[in-house]
Amino acid sequence: MRYLLPSLTLGLAAALPALADEHWPAPVEALTEQGLTIHGEFEGPAGLTGYGASHSAGEVAIYLLPGGEHAIVGTLVDAEGNNLSEPALDKHVRAAQFAEVWQDLEASHWIADGNPDAERIVYTFTDPNCPYCRQFWQEARPWVEAGEVQLRHIMIGVLASDSPAKAAALLGADDPAAALHAHSGDGEEIEAGPQSREVEEQVYANNQLFDSLGFMATPTTLFRDGDRVDRIEGVPSPERLEEAMGGPAP
């Protein structure tokens, strides 16, 4: 099953660029007054004009009927049952969401695990007290050790009272990658000693990002699937692990 980050809309819909048009057809204008934001206009089948829109709970397609007096909100399908609205929403609404999410991940505070020149980058939110994060670390070894994937562990502290301090200890280590390897691979416990204010703020910022994206489980892993950003919450199934890593284990 593919997850298309529905929760991301909650944090990003308001930030997405809207079309600057004060002359919408009356039905579309009425919908904007009810809280929808229009992000793109497209040509639909059978003379319909489509609009990619978003609201606080997700994305939606609007279809203006010929004559411009009526509009339908929902999913358009063809004779074979193919969803014709999803590609338009991907292009006109979600593409900007996904791009912004990926930029936020890149700008977060993470520990690199693997080849810096790896063709595939995978981000994962990691809590030092999360046994499932350790399990995912182990299961990803074939791809990481082969140099095909670089995991970027966005260190957060959400599971226990000492999680933020442990996350800060890993981020603030002299060699964060080695410290994470010792913790996740060798099972060494982390000494949650005092860290600089800068490092503590990095953990806080990561926690804020985790919350703003609507995530709850650790690990939560994000990767590119074509033009989309896909996510896995918890330890991936074998099939989903291959999707995240970009193919079968080398």
C-alpha positions in Angstrom: 0.0 0.0 0.0 1.3 3.5 -0.9 1.1 6.2 1.7 0.7 9.7 0.2 1.3 11.8 3.3 -2.2 13.0 3.9 -1.2 14.5 7.3 1.3 16.8 5.6 -1.5 18.8 4.2 -2.3 20.0 7.7 1.0 21.8 8.0 1.6 22.8 4.4 -1.7 23.6 2.7 -1.6 27.2 4.0 2.0 27.6 2.8 1.4 26.4 -0.7 1.2 29.1 -3.4 -2.3 29.9 -4.5 -3.3 31.2 -7.9 -3.6 34.9 -7.8 -6.9 35.2 -9.6 -9.8 37.3 -8.2 -12.1 36.3 -11.0 -12.9 32.7 -10.4 -16.2 31.3 -11.9 -18.9 31.7 -9.3 -19.0 28.1 -8.1 -15.3 28.0 -7.6 -15.3 31.4 -5.9 -18.0 30.1 -3.5 -15.8 27.2 -2.6 -12.8 29.5 -1.8 -15.1 31.4 0.5 -15.8 28.1 2.3 -12.1 27.6 3.0 -10.7 25.9 -0.1 -7.4 27.3 -1.6 -6.9 26.9 -5.4 -3.4 26.0 -6.5 -3.8 25.1 -10.2 -6.1 25.0 -13.1 -6.1 22.2 -15.7 -8.0 21.0 -18.7 -10.3 18.0 -17.8 -12.1 15.6 -20.2 -15.4 16.2 -21.8 -15.0 20.0 -21.8 -14.5 20.2 -18.0 -12.2 22.7 -16.4 -10.4 21.3 -13.4 -8.9 23.0 -10.3 -6.5 21.5 -7.9 -7.4 22.7 -4.4 -6.6 22.0 -0.8 -8.2 22.5 2.6 -7.2 21.8 6.2 -7.7 18.0 5.9 -6.4 17.2 2.4 -6.5 17.9 -1.3 -9.5 17.9 -3.6 -10.3 18.3 -7.3 -13.0 20.7 -8.5 -14.6 20.3 -11.9 -16.4 23.3 -13.5 -19.2 22.1 -15.8 -19.7 23.7 -19.2 -21.5 27.0 -18.9 -19.6 27.9 -15.7 -22.6 27.9 -13.4 -22.0 24.6 -11.6 -19.1 22.7 -10.2 -18.5 19.2 -8.9 -16.1 18.4 -6.1 -14.6 14.9 -6.0 -12.9 12.1 -7.9 -13.4 11.8 -11.7 -13.0 8.3 -13.1 -13.1 6.9 -16.7 -14.9 3.9 -18.1 -12.3 1.5 -16.7 -12.5 3.0 -13.2 -9.1 4.8 -13.5 -8.8 7.8 -11.1 -8.3 10.8 -13.3 -8.1 13.3 -10.4 -5.0 11.9 -8.7 -2.5 12.9 -11.4 -3.8 16.4 -11.5 -3.6 16.7 -7.7 -0.1 15.3 -7.8 0.9 18.0 -10.3 -0.9 21.0 -9.1 -1.1 20.5 -5.3 1.1 17.7 -3.9 4.2 18.4 -6.0 4.8 21.6 -4.0 4.0 19.8 -0.7 6.5 17.1 -1.5 9.2 19.5 -2.5 8.8 21.5 0.6 8.8 18.4 2.8 12.0 17.2 1.2 13.6 20.6 1.8 12.6 20.5 5.4 14.2 17.1 5.8 17.4 18.2 4.2 17.5 21.2 6.5 16.9 19.2 9.7 19.6 17.9 12.0 20.6 14.4 11.1 23.4 11.8 11.4 24.6 10.4 8.1 24.8 6.6 7.9 26.5 5.3 4.8 28.1 6.4 1.6 27.8 10.2 1.1 27.8 9.6 -2.7 25.0 7.0 -2.5 22.5 7.4 -5.3 19.6 7.0 -2.8 18.9 9.1 0.2 16.5 7.9 2.9 15.5 10.0 5.9 14.3 8.4 9.2 13.2 9.9 12.4 15.1 8.1 15.2 14.6 8.1 18.9 17.5 6.7 20.9 15.1 4.8 23.2 13.2 3.2 20.3 14.0 -0.5 19.8 12.3 -0.5 16.5 14.7 2.2 15.3 17.5 -0.2 16.1 15.7 -3.0 14.2 15.4 -0.8 11.2 19.0 0.2 11.4 20.0 -3.5 11.3 17.6 -4.4 8.5 18.9 -1.6 6.3 22.6 -2.8 6.6 22.8 -4.6 3.2 21.9 -1.5 1.2 23.9 0.9 3.4 27.0 -1.3 3.5 26.9 -1.8 -0.3 27.0 2.0 -0.7 23.7 2.1 -2.4 21.8 4.0 0.3 22.6 6.7 2.8 20.3 6.8 5.8 20.0 10.1 7.4 18.8 9.7 11.0 16.9 12.8 12.1 17.4 12.5 15.9 14.4 13.2 18.0 13.5 12.7 21.7 9.9 11.9 22.1 9.6 8.4 23.7 11.0 8.9 27.2 12.0 11.7 29.5 15.7 11.1 28.7 15.2 10.8 25.0 16.0 14.4 24.2 19.2 14.3 26.2 20.3 11.0 24.5 19.5 12.4 21.1 21.6 15.5 21.9 24.4 13.2 23.0 24.4 11.5 19.7 24.2 14.7 17.6 26.9 16.3 19.8 29.3 13.4 19.8 32.8 13.9 18.3 31.9 11.3 15.7 28.1 11.1 15.5 28.1 8.4 12.9 30.4 6.2 15.0 28.3 6.9 18.1 25.1 6.0 16.3 26.7 2.8 15.0 27.8 1.8 18.5 24.3 2.5 19.9 22.2 0.9 17.1 24.6 -1.8 15.9 26.5 -2.8 19.1 23.8 -2.0 21.6 25.9 0.4 23.6 24.0 2.6 26.0 24.2 6.4 25.6 25.4 8.6 28.4 23.1 11.5 28.3 25.6 14.1 29.4 25.2 17.9 29.1 25.4 19.3 25.5 25.7 22.8 24.1 22.6 24.9 23.8 23.0 24.7 20.0 22.8 20.9 20.0 19.8 20.9 22.4 18.0 23.3 20.1 18.7 21.0 17.1 16.9 18.2 18.9 14.0 20.6 19.7 13.8 21.7 16.1 13.7 18.0 14.9 10.9 17.3 17.4 9.0 20.3 16.1 9.4 19.0 12.5 8.2 15.5 13.6 5.1 17.0 15.2 4.4 19.4 12.4 4.3 16.6 9.9 1.7 14.8 12.0 3.9 11.8 12.7 3.5 9.6 15.8 5.5 6.4 15.4 9.3 5.8 15.4 10.9 5.1 13.2 9.1 7.1 10.5 11.0 6.8 7.3 10.7 9.0 4.2 12.0 8.4 0.7 11.3 9.5 -2.9 9.0 7.5 -5.1 9.3 9.2 -8.4 8.0 12.7 -7.9 6.4 11.8 -4.7 7.6 11.5 -1.1 6.5 8.3 0.5 6.6 7.3 4.2 6.7 4.2 6.3 5.7 4.4 10.0 7.3 1.8 12.2 9.5 -1.1 11.1 8.9 -1.7 7.3 7.6 -5.0 6.1 10.1 -6.8 3.7 8.2 -5.5 0.7 8.1 -1.9 2.0 11.7 -2.1 3.0 12.7 -2.9 -0.6 10.5 0.1 -1.7 12.3 2.4 0.7 15.7 1.1 -0.2 15.0 1.3 -4.0 15.1 -2.4 -4.7 16.1 -5.9 -3.4 19.0 -6.3 -1.1 22.3 -6.3 -2.9 
